[in-house]
Amino acid sequence: MEMKNESHDKLVQRIQHPFHKEHSLVLVAEQSNEGLKTYCNGCGELLSTPCYTCIDCNYHLHKQCAEAPLSLPNHPLHPQHSRCGLFLRQRPDHSGVYGCAL
């Protein structure tokens, strides 16, 4: 029986994400969210699949939020701080998903 569980664990896609260093996140490809309102801890929008979920503490990220680059160096829309670039915000405010470090 243990062999079956070990092979199943190898098939489960897990990632470590800087926004949630405590535990790994597991990819959920499809899930019925009927009556369940869960929000992405990255962008704050209603969660949909595919997404990454922390089984230990109920932390969620859309797949596209988890895979978004953490920084955008030399962005043409922010040339005044091209050296440091823009960084990805967790739960962005009205000023946008990426912000300036300065």
Buried (B, 14 or more C-beta within 10 A) or exposed (E): EEEEEEEEEEEEEEBEBEBBEEBBBBBBEEBEEEEEEBEBBBBEEEBEBBBBBBEEEEBBBBBEBBEBEEEBEEBEEBEEBEEEBBBBBBEBEEEEBBBBEE
